[in-house]
Amino acid sequence: MLALMSKKKSNTPRPEALSQILFMQGFGTRRECEGLVFHGLVQVQGEVVDDPDAEFLSDGLSISVDGMVWICHDVALVMLHKPAGYECSLKPGAWPGVHNLLPVPLRRRGLQPVGRLDQDTTGLLLLTDDGPLLHKLTSPKHHVPKVYEVTVKHPLDERQQAALLAGVVLDDDPQPVKAEAADIVSDHHLRLTLTQGKYHQVKRMLAAVGNRVEALHRSRIGRLPVPDDLAPGQWRWLDDPSLVLP
Ligand code: URA
């Protein structure tokens, strides 16, 4: 698996050998990538190229590898509509990992989830192989708001809402955590906006005000909602990281 690292584009991109481009995109070992090209299985912008050393600018290059159409991204940042029943852990236990929902090249690139969603939580999850971007997106300094649609067991009331906005104390930290917004959509549906990402934060905050989370869906990160046409289990490139940065 390719290591997570800084893959920032230099200001002057340099052409690279096609086999190297395939390797960096996650299509196999260097040898396998050379073989794919050599055997005529790789097309660049619709034309077969069978010279592994033929050079191209990688970022944005449209290729097809053994029939799989691929737009090369030097840095991978993707959004996934996470369904229930998948773990975000890189070493999943009882449930399959979210990586199983990504195509093989992205799995090989070792993308890491930007924060985690519980196995039973659905909604927007970002994954990247860019170390500095991951740090930026997860740093508590950056306060990226995340919106959760929370279905609760007991009817919501103003007392619970006020407590969530004023701050509640969780068991691992004496410092209260507060919601940026807590809108009662209906008796059992709360729309909660958080800027921190503590372990089981929504479930623990709701427990702290005497309620219980029955279902949880992350509907937005920063300015990025779950796209209407991104079904549970589907992924898509996120080409504009500014949408999820403050
Ligand atoms: N808070 C939780 O309790 N669970 C999640 O999956 C995300 C936020």
py3Dmol code that shows the C-alpha trace and the ligand (Angstrom):
import py3Dmol

protein = """\
ATOM      1  CA  MET A   1       0.000   0.000   0.000  1.00  0.00           C
ATOM      2  CA  LEU A   2       1.301   3.479  -0.784  1.00  0.00           C
ATOM      3  CA  ALA A   3       2.183   5.467   2.313  1.00  0.00           C
ATOM      4  CA  LEU A   4       0.174   8.500   3.384  1.00  0.00           C
ATOM      5  CA  MET A   5       2.321  11.478   2.527  1.00  0.00           C
ATOM      6  CA  SER A   6       2.442  15.010   1.294  1.00  0.00           C
ATOM      7  CA  LYS A   7       1.440  14.920  -2.344  1.00  0.00           C
ATOM      8  CA  LYS A   8       1.103  18.627  -2.907  1.00  0.00           C
ATOM      9  CA  LYS A   9       1.570  19.472  -6.538  1.00  0.00           C
ATOM     10  CA  SER A  10       4.713  21.479  -7.218  1.00  0.00           C
ATOM     11  CA  ASN A  11       4.118  24.829  -8.942  1.00  0.00           C
ATOM     12  CA  THR A  12       5.604  23.503 -12.168  1.00  0.00           C
ATOM     13  CA  PRO A  13       4.260  19.991 -12.788  1.00  0.00           C
ATOM     14  CA  ARG A  14       6.695  17.747 -14.653  1.00  0.00           C
ATOM     15  CA  PRO A  15       5.783  15.014 -17.118  1.00  0.00           C
ATOM     16  CA  GLU A  16       6.153  11.506 -15.707  1.00  0.00           C
ATOM     17  CA  ALA A  17       6.454   8.038 -17.226  1.00  0.00           C
ATOM     18  CA  LEU A  18       3.068   6.377 -17.760  1.00  0.00           C
ATOM     19  CA  SER A  19       4.037   3.333 -15.666  1.00  0.00           C
ATOM     20  CA  GLN A  20       5.022   5.658 -12.791  1.00  0.00           C
ATOM     21  CA  ILE A  21       1.692   7.490 -13.104  1.00  0.00           C
ATOM     22  CA  LEU A  22      -0.193   4.180 -12.885  1.00  0.00           C
ATOM     23  CA  PHE A  23       1.877   3.170  -9.848  1.00  0.00           C
ATOM     24  CA  MET A  24       1.169   6.452  -8.047  1.00  0.00           C
ATOM     25  CA  GLN A  25      -2.556   6.160  -8.877  1.00  0.00           C
ATOM     26  CA  GLY A  26      -2.645   2.731  -7.186  1.00  0.00           C
ATOM     27  CA  PHE A  27      -2.902   0.380 -10.178  1.00  0.00           C
ATOM     28  CA  GLY A  28      -0.315  -2.092  -8.836  1.00  0.00           C
ATOM     29  CA  THR A  29       3.371  -2.571  -8.210  1.00  0.00           C
ATOM     30  CA  ARG A  30       5.827  -0.806 -10.520  1.00  0.00           C
ATOM     31  CA  ARG A  31       6.345  -4.078 -12.385  1.00  0.00           C
ATOM     32  CA  GLU A  32       2.604  -4.741 -12.719  1.00  0.00           C
ATOM     33  CA  CYS A  33       2.081  -1.201 -14.025  1.00  0.00           C
ATOM     34  CA  GLU A  34       4.815  -1.618 -16.622  1.00  0.00           C
ATOM     35  CA  GLY A  35       3.160  -4.890 -17.673  1.00  0.00           C
ATOM     36  CA  LEU A  36      -0.271  -3.252 -18.003  1.00  0.00           C
ATOM     37  CA  VAL A  37       1.154  -0.640 -20.387  1.00  0.00           C
ATOM     38  CA  PHE A  38       3.386  -3.048 -22.266  1.00  0.00           C
ATOM     39  CA  HIS A  39       0.456  -5.388 -22.961  1.00  0.00           C
ATOM     40  CA  GLY A  40      -1.642  -2.600 -24.485  1.00  0.00           C
ATOM     41  CA  LEU A  41      -4.148  -2.453 -21.628  1.00  0.00           C
ATOM     42  CA  VAL A  42      -3.734   1.269 -21.018  1.00  0.00           C
ATOM     43  CA  GLN A  43      -5.284   4.075 -23.039  1.00  0.00           C
ATOM     44  CA  VAL A  44      -4.428   7.742 -22.610  1.00  0.00           C
ATOM     45  CA  GLN A  45      -7.119  10.142 -23.792  1.00  0.00           C
ATOM     46  CA  GLY A  46      -8.668   7.330 -25.834  1.00  0.00           C
ATOM     47  CA  GLU A  47      -5.454   6.049 -27.533  1.00  0.00           C
ATOM     48  CA  VAL A  48      -3.577   2.878 -26.594  1.00  0.00           C
ATOM     49  CA  VAL A  49      -0.055   3.729 -25.346  1.00  0.00           C
ATOM     50  CA  ASP A  50       2.196   0.671 -25.042  1.00  0.00           C
ATOM     51  CA  ASP A  51       5.428   2.411 -24.056  1.00  0.00           C
ATOM     52  CA  PRO A  52       5.764   2.411 -20.229  1.00  0.00           C
ATOM     53  CA  ASP A  53       8.246   5.314 -20.473  1.00  0.00           C
ATOM     54  CA  ALA A  54       5.995   7.605 -22.535  1.00  0.00           C
ATOM     55  CA  GLU A  55       5.627  10.790 -20.491  1.00  0.00           C
ATOM     56  CA  PHE A  56       2.509  12.735 -19.532  1.00  0.00           C
ATOM     57  CA  LEU A  57       1.399  15.304 -17.004  1.00  0.00           C
ATOM     58  CA  SER A  58      -0.366  13.215 -14.430  1.00  0.00           C
ATOM     59  CA  ASP A  59      -2.901  15.425 -12.601  1.00  0.00           C
ATOM     60  CA  GLY A  60      -6.198  15.457 -14.503  1.00  0.00           C
ATOM     61  CA  LEU A  61      -4.979  12.976 -17.136  1.00  0.00           C
ATOM     62  CA  SER A  62      -7.802  10.802 -18.482  1.00  0.00           C
ATOM     63  CA  ILE A  63      -6.749   7.161 -18.792  1.00  0.00           C
ATOM     64  CA  SER A  64      -8.371   3.788 -19.015  1.00  0.00           C
ATOM     65  CA  VAL A  65      -6.737   0.741 -17.459  1.00  0.00           C
ATOM     66  CA  ASP A  66      -8.006  -2.642 -18.563  1.00  0.00           C
ATOM     67  CA  GLY A  67     -11.355  -0.977 -19.314  1.00  0.00           C
ATOM     68  CA  MET A  68     -11.551   1.093 -16.112  1.00  0.00           C
ATOM     69  CA  VAL A  69     -11.920   4.791 -16.906  1.00  0.00           C
ATOM     70  CA  TRP A  70      -9.887   6.915 -14.509  1.00  0.00           C
ATOM     71  CA  ILE A  71      -9.113  10.611 -14.076  1.00  0.00           C
ATOM     72  CA  CYS A  72      -5.697  10.831 -12.427  1.00  0.00           C
ATOM     73  CA  HIS A  73      -5.534  12.803  -9.190  1.00  0.00           C
ATOM     74  CA  ASP A  74      -2.095  13.484  -7.701  1.00  0.00           C
ATOM     75  CA  VAL A  75      -3.851  14.042  -4.381  1.00  0.00           C
ATOM     76  CA  ALA A  76      -6.870  11.921  -3.544  1.00  0.00           C
ATOM     77  CA  LEU A  77      -9.728  13.544  -1.652  1.00  0.00           C
ATOM     78  CA  VAL A  78     -13.035  11.736  -1.952  1.00  0.00           C
ATOM     79  CA  MET A  79     -16.471  11.900  -0.404  1.00  0.00           C
ATOM     80  CA  LEU A  80     -18.315   8.722   0.467  1.00  0.00           C
ATOM     81  CA  HIS A  81     -21.982   8.315   1.357  1.00  0.00           C
ATOM     82  CA  LYS A  82     -21.424   5.890   4.202  1.00  0.00           C
ATOM     83  CA  PRO A  83     -24.153   3.308   4.677  1.00  0.00           C
ATOM     84  CA  ALA A  84     -24.826   1.658   8.051  1.00  0.00           C
ATOM     85  CA  GLY A  85     -22.954  -1.578   8.732  1.00  0.00           C
ATOM     86  CA  TYR A  86     -19.437  -0.359   7.813  1.00  0.00           C
ATOM     87  CA  GLU A  87     -16.569   0.583  10.129  1.00  0.00           C
ATOM     88  CA  CYS A  88     -14.208   3.500   9.527  1.00  0.00           C
ATOM     89  CA  SER A  89     -11.302   1.696  11.191  1.00  0.00           C
ATOM     90  CA  LEU A  90      -8.331   0.750   8.995  1.00  0.00           C
ATOM     91  CA  LYS A  91      -8.375  -2.638  10.737  1.00  0.00           C
ATOM     92  CA  PRO A  92     -12.091  -3.368  10.961  1.00  0.00           C
ATOM     93  CA  GLY A  93     -13.360  -6.050  13.308  1.00  0.00           C
ATOM     94  CA  ALA A  94     -16.978  -7.192  13.307  1.00  0.00           C
ATOM     95  CA  TRP A  95     -18.081  -5.131  10.285  1.00  0.00           C
ATOM     96  CA  PRO A  96     -16.533  -4.562   6.855  1.00  0.00           C
ATOM     97  CA  GLY A  97     -14.404  -1.428   6.493  1.00  0.00           C
ATOM     98  CA  VAL A  98     -15.516   1.597   4.484  1.00  0.00           C
ATOM     99  CA  HIS A  99     -12.483   0.997   2.229  1.00  0.00           C
ATOM    100  CA  ASN A 100     -14.385  -1.915   0.700  1.00  0.00           C
ATOM    101  CA  LEU A 101     -16.683   0.662  -0.877  1.00  0.00           C
ATOM    102  CA  LEU A 102     -13.805   2.287  -2.791  1.00  0.00           C
ATOM    103  CA  PRO A 103     -12.306   1.052  -6.084  1.00  0.00           C
ATOM    104  CA  VAL A 104      -9.088  -0.977  -5.882  1.00  0.00           C
ATOM    105  CA  PRO A 105      -6.691   1.871  -6.885  1.00  0.00           C
ATOM    106  CA  LEU A 106      -7.981   4.050  -4.033  1.00  0.00           C
ATOM    107  CA  ARG A 107      -7.771   1.128  -1.599  1.00  0.00           C
ATOM    108  CA  ARG A 108      -4.120   0.624  -2.590  1.00  0.00           C
ATOM    109  CA  ARG A 109      -3.382   4.305  -2.043  1.00  0.00           C
ATOM    110  CA  GLY A 110      -4.197   3.907   1.643  1.00  0.00           C
ATOM    111  CA  LEU A 111      -6.761   6.686   1.984  1.00  0.00           C
ATOM    112  CA  GLN A 112      -7.566   7.576   5.572  1.00  0.00           C
ATOM    113  CA  PRO A 113     -10.970   8.684   6.838  1.00  0.00           C
ATOM    114  CA  VAL A 114     -11.147  12.313   7.929  1.00  0.00           C
ATOM    115  CA  GLY A 115     -12.523  11.650  11.415  1.00  0.00           C
ATOM    116  CA  ARG A 116     -14.768   8.667  11.978  1.00  0.00           C
ATOM    117  CA  LEU A 117     -18.409   7.758  11.877  1.00  0.00           C
ATOM    118  CA  ASP A 118     -19.758   4.908  14.001  1.00  0.00           C
ATOM    119  CA  GLN A 119     -20.689   1.637  12.351  1.00  0.00           C
ATOM    120  CA  ASP A 120     -24.408   2.499  12.565  1.00  0.00           C
ATOM    121  CA  THR A 121     -24.038   6.149  11.457  1.00  0.00           C
ATOM    122  CA  THR A 122     -24.788   7.037   7.834  1.00  0.00           C
ATOM    123  CA  GLY A 123     -23.868  10.044   5.719  1.00  0.00           C
ATOM    124  CA  LEU A 124     -20.948  12.108   4.538  1.00  0.00           C
ATOM    125  CA  LEU A 125     -17.439  10.793   5.120  1.00  0.00           C
ATOM    126  CA  LEU A 126     -14.266  12.221   3.563  1.00  0.00           C
ATOM    127  CA  LEU A 127     -11.150  10.182   2.861  1.00  0.00           C
ATOM    128  CA  THR A 128      -7.751  11.383   1.678  1.00  0.00           C
ATOM    129  CA  ASP A 129      -4.152  10.269   1.121  1.00  0.00           C
ATOM    130  CA  ASP A 130      -2.756  13.743   1.656  1.00  0.00           C
ATOM    131  CA  GLY A 131      -1.184  13.999   5.131  1.00  0.00           C
ATOM    132  CA  PRO A 132      -1.160  17.822   5.504  1.00  0.00           C
ATOM    133  CA  LEU A 133      -4.731  18.080   4.210  1.00  0.00           C
ATOM    134  CA  LEU A 134      -5.855  15.364   6.645  1.00  0.00           C
ATOM    135  CA  HIS A 135      -4.215  17.298   9.470  1.00  0.00           C
ATOM    136  CA  LYS A 136      -5.904  20.529   8.392  1.00  0.00           C
ATOM    137  CA  LEU A 137      -9.315  18.885   8.114  1.00  0.00           C
ATOM    138  CA  THR A 138      -9.101  17.179  11.506  1.00  0.00           C
ATOM    139  CA  SER A 139      -7.314  19.874  13.509  1.00  0.00           C
ATOM    140  CA  PRO A 140      -9.529  21.204  16.342  1.00  0.00           C
ATOM    141  CA  LYS A 141      -8.112  24.652  15.483  1.00  0.00           C
ATOM    142  CA  HIS A 142     -10.065  24.708  12.248  1.00  0.00           C
ATOM    143  CA  HIS A 143     -13.604  24.220  13.629  1.00  0.00           C
ATOM    144  CA  VAL A 144     -15.225  22.873  10.474  1.00  0.00           C
ATOM    145  CA  PRO A 145     -18.978  22.646  11.265  1.00  0.00           C
ATOM    146  CA  LYS A 146     -20.586  19.248  10.785  1.00  0.00           C
ATOM    147  CA  VAL A 147     -24.338  18.847  10.647  1.00  0.00           C
ATOM    148  CA  TYR A 148     -26.044  15.721  12.004  1.00  0.00           C
ATOM    149  CA  GLU A 149     -29.644  14.626  11.566  1.00  0.00           C
ATOM    150  CA  VAL A 150     -30.411  12.938  14.867  1.00  0.00           C
ATOM    151  CA  THR A 151     -33.424  10.694  15.449  1.00  0.00           C
ATOM    152  CA  VAL A 152     -34.068  10.406  19.176  1.00  0.00           C
ATOM    153  CA  LYS A 153     -36.086   8.050  21.356  1.00  0.00           C
ATOM    154  CA  HIS A 154     -37.830  10.600  23.590  1.00  0.00           C
ATOM    155  CA  PRO A 155     -39.607  13.771  22.453  1.00  0.00           C
ATOM    156  CA  LEU A 156     -37.320  16.785  22.247  1.00  0.00           C
ATOM    157  CA  ASP A 157     -37.999  19.868  24.327  1.00  0.00           C
ATOM    158  CA  GLU A 158     -36.590  23.326  24.946  1.00  0.00           C
ATOM    159  CA  ARG A 159     -34.756  22.239  28.080  1.00  0.00           C
ATOM    160  CA  GLN A 160     -32.730  19.672  26.116  1.00  0.00           C
ATOM    161  CA  GLN A 161     -32.126  22.174  23.330  1.00  0.00           C
ATOM    162  CA  ALA A 162     -30.934  24.873  25.748  1.00  0.00           C
ATOM    163  CA  ALA A 163     -28.590  22.416  27.520  1.00  0.00           C
ATOM    164  CA  LEU A 164     -27.024  21.289  24.224  1.00  0.00           C
ATOM    165  CA  LEU A 165     -26.410  24.922  23.245  1.00  0.00           C
ATOM    166  CA  ALA A 166     -25.099  25.933  26.685  1.00  0.00           C
ATOM    167  CA  GLY A 167     -22.753  22.930  26.882  1.00  0.00           C
ATOM    168  CA  VAL A 168     -22.822  19.502  28.520  1.00  0.00           C
ATOM    169  CA  VAL A 169     -20.055  17.701  30.371  1.00  0.00           C
ATOM    170  CA  LEU A 170     -19.010  14.334  28.935  1.00  0.00           C
ATOM    171  CA  ASP A 171     -17.344  11.666  31.047  1.00  0.00           C
ATOM    172  CA  ASP A 172     -13.799  12.026  29.610  1.00  0.00           C
ATOM    173  CA  ASP A 173     -13.354  15.788  29.952  1.00  0.00           C
ATOM    174  CA  PRO A 174     -14.487  18.345  32.563  1.00  0.00           C
ATOM    175  CA  GLN A 175     -14.636  21.011  29.830  1.00  0.00           C
ATOM    176  CA  PRO A 176     -18.261  21.259  28.593  1.00  0.00           C
ATOM    177  CA  VAL A 177     -18.917  20.694  24.894  1.00  0.00           C
ATOM    178  CA  LYS A 178     -21.596  22.725  23.192  1.00  0.00           C
ATOM    179  CA  ALA A 179     -23.452  22.529  19.952  1.00  0.00           C
ATOM    180  CA  GLU A 180     -23.095  25.365  17.476  1.00  0.00           C
ATOM    181  CA  ALA A 181     -26.763  24.917  16.576  1.00  0.00           C
ATOM    182  CA  ALA A 182     -29.530  22.571  17.766  1.00  0.00           C
ATOM    183  CA  ASP A 183     -32.723  22.887  15.747  1.00  0.00           C
ATOM    184  CA  ILE A 184     -35.773  20.856  16.712  1.00  0.00           C
ATOM    185  CA  VAL A 185     -37.115  19.774  13.307  1.00  0.00           C
ATOM    186  CA  SER A 186     -39.882  17.632  14.811  1.00  0.00           C
ATOM    187  CA  ASP A 187     -40.586  15.817  18.119  1.00  0.00           C
ATOM    188  CA  HIS A 188     -37.998  13.134  17.404  1.00  0.00           C
ATOM    189  CA  HIS A 189     -35.719  14.844  14.871  1.00  0.00           C
ATOM    190  CA  LEU A 190     -32.937  17.176  15.940  1.00  0.00           C
ATOM    191  CA  ARG A 191     -30.535  18.929  13.551  1.00  0.00           C
ATOM    192  CA  LEU A 192     -27.300  19.346  15.465  1.00  0.00           C
ATOM    193  CA  THR A 193     -24.241  21.305  14.309  1.00  0.00           C
ATOM    194  CA  LEU A 194     -20.928  20.503  15.995  1.00  0.00           C
ATOM    195  CA  THR A 195     -17.462  21.896  15.454  1.00  0.00           C
ATOM    196  CA  GLN A 196     -15.577  19.322  17.556  1.00  0.00           C
ATOM    197  CA  GLY A 197     -15.228  15.619  16.790  1.00  0.00           C
ATOM    198  CA  LYS A 198     -15.072  13.728  20.070  1.00  0.00           C
ATOM    199  CA  TYR A 199     -15.643   9.987  20.304  1.00  0.00           C
ATOM    200  CA  HIS A 200     -19.404   9.202  20.072  1.00  0.00           C
ATOM    201  CA  GLN A 201     -19.996  12.905  20.632  1.00  0.00           C
ATOM    202  CA  VAL A 202     -23.585  13.153  19.404  1.00  0.00           C
ATOM    203  CA  LYS A 203     -24.699  10.016  21.233  1.00  0.00           C
ATOM    204  CA  ARG A 204     -23.015  11.114  24.465  1.00  0.00           C
ATOM    205  CA  MET A 205     -24.375  14.674  24.258  1.00  0.00           C
ATOM    206  CA  LEU A 206     -27.912  13.392  23.783  1.00  0.00           C
ATOM    207  CA  ALA A 207     -27.455  10.929  26.666  1.00  0.00           C
ATOM    208  CA  ALA A 208     -26.226  13.821  28.830  1.00  0.00           C
ATOM    209  CA  VAL A 209     -29.552  15.645  28.345  1.00  0.00           C
ATOM    210  CA  GLY A 210     -31.569  12.504  29.150  1.00  0.00           C
ATOM    211  CA  ASN A 211     -32.367  11.377  25.621  1.00  0.00           C
ATOM    212  CA  ARG A 212     -31.099   8.566  23.396  1.00  0.00           C
ATOM    213  CA  VAL A 213     -29.954   8.465  19.765  1.00  0.00           C
ATOM    214  CA  GLU A 214     -31.904   5.956  17.668  1.00  0.00           C
ATOM    215  CA  ALA A 215     -30.426   6.888  14.267  1.00  0.00           C
ATOM    216  CA  LEU A 216     -27.674   9.254  13.151  1.00  0.00           C
ATOM    217  CA  HIS A 217     -26.914  10.717   9.726  1.00  0.00           C
ATOM    218  CA  ARG A 218     -24.226  13.295   8.883  1.00  0.00           C
ATOM    219  CA  SER A 219     -25.816  15.528   6.271  1.00  0.00           C
ATOM    220  CA  ARG A 220     -23.127  18.199   5.792  1.00  0.00           C
ATOM    221  CA  ILE A 221     -19.471  19.025   6.382  1.00  0.00           C
ATOM    222  CA  GLY A 222     -18.641  22.722   6.052  1.00  0.00           C
ATOM    223  CA  ARG A 223     -20.384  23.915   2.875  1.00  0.00           C
ATOM    224  CA  LEU A 224     -20.684  20.421   1.430  1.00  0.00           C
ATOM    225  CA  PRO A 225     -24.020  18.589   1.808  1.00  0.00           C
ATOM    226  CA  VAL A 226     -24.390  14.913   0.876  1.00  0.00           C
ATOM    227  CA  PRO A 227     -25.153  15.275  -2.860  1.00  0.00           C
ATOM    228  CA  ASP A 228     -28.727  14.191  -3.669  1.00  0.00           C
ATOM    229  CA  ASP A 229     -27.446  11.893  -6.405  1.00  0.00           C
ATOM    230  CA  LEU A 230     -24.809  10.157  -4.262  1.00  0.00           C
ATOM    231  CA  ALA A 231     -26.554   6.999  -3.071  1.00  0.00           C
ATOM    232  CA  PRO A 232     -25.489   5.168   0.115  1.00  0.00           C
ATOM    233  CA  GLY A 233     -22.317   3.214  -0.674  1.00  0.00           C
ATOM    234  CA  GLN A 234     -21.243   5.505  -3.548  1.00  0.00           C
ATOM    235  CA  TRP A 235     -18.115   7.678  -3.639  1.00  0.00           C
ATOM    236  CA  ARG A 236     -17.008  10.683  -5.695  1.00  0.00           C
ATOM    237  CA  TRP A 237     -13.877  12.839  -6.073  1.00  0.00           C
ATOM    238  CA  LEU A 238     -13.991  16.084  -4.118  1.00  0.00           C
ATOM    239  CA  ASP A 239     -11.973  18.445  -6.291  1.00  0.00           C
ATOM    240  CA  ASP A 240     -12.579  21.563  -4.214  1.00  0.00           C
ATOM    241  CA  PRO A 241     -11.313  21.092  -0.636  1.00  0.00           C
ATOM    242  CA  SER A 242     -12.269  24.688   0.203  1.00  0.00           C
ATOM    243  CA  LEU A 243     -15.879  23.427   0.509  1.00  0.00           C
ATOM    244  CA  VAL A 244     -14.908  21.519   3.667  1.00  0.00           C
ATOM    245  CA  LEU A 245     -12.438  24.011   5.105  1.00  0.00           C
ATOM    246  CA  PRO A 246     -13.535  26.937   7.289  1.00  0.00           C
TER     247      PRO A 246
END
"""
ligand_1 = """\
8
URA
N -21.216 11.334 17.000
C -21.541 10.059 17.293
O -21.997 9.770 18.392
N -21.383 9.131 16.342
C -20.910 9.393 15.091
O -20.800 8.489 14.263
C -20.580 10.729 14.800
C -20.736 11.677 15.767
"""
view = py3Dmol.view(width=600, height=400)
view.addModel(protein, "pdb")
view.setStyle({"model": 0}, {"cartoon": {"style": "trace"}})
view.addModel(ligand_1, "xyz")
view.setStyle({"model": 1}, {"stick": {}})
view.zoomTo()
view.show()
